[in-house]
Amino acid sequence: MTVNDATKKLVRQRAKFLCEYCHSSEEASAALFSIDHIIPQSLKGSDDPDNLALACQRCNGYRYNFTTGIDPDTGQMLPLFNPRQQKWSDHFIWSADGLKIIGISSVGQSGKTC
């Protein structure tokens, strides 16, 4: 499966050219961001736009083919943040110095973000 150019354009525009996991700007990056399969192709994820997210190289590599993470406080296995179904600001904030993403929910704390 490969994502066609029209779908790639739709994903980039829908994300406003920001990584949907860390909110970094594609414009400020040295490389174009990847089209990430939220449910990985290796786990039968589709090329449907509802399963695609724009991801910086770091977030895309860090997520790899993971779909769950572990809440460090409870040890509970939780689904990773899904930008198609969840609102970023419900789960993450930037640190005061703008250098770190802080998880503010169990999903945010268990997530694999860059």
Order of alpha helices (4+ residues) and beta strands (2+ residues): alpha-beta-beta-alpha-beta-beta-beta-beta-alpha
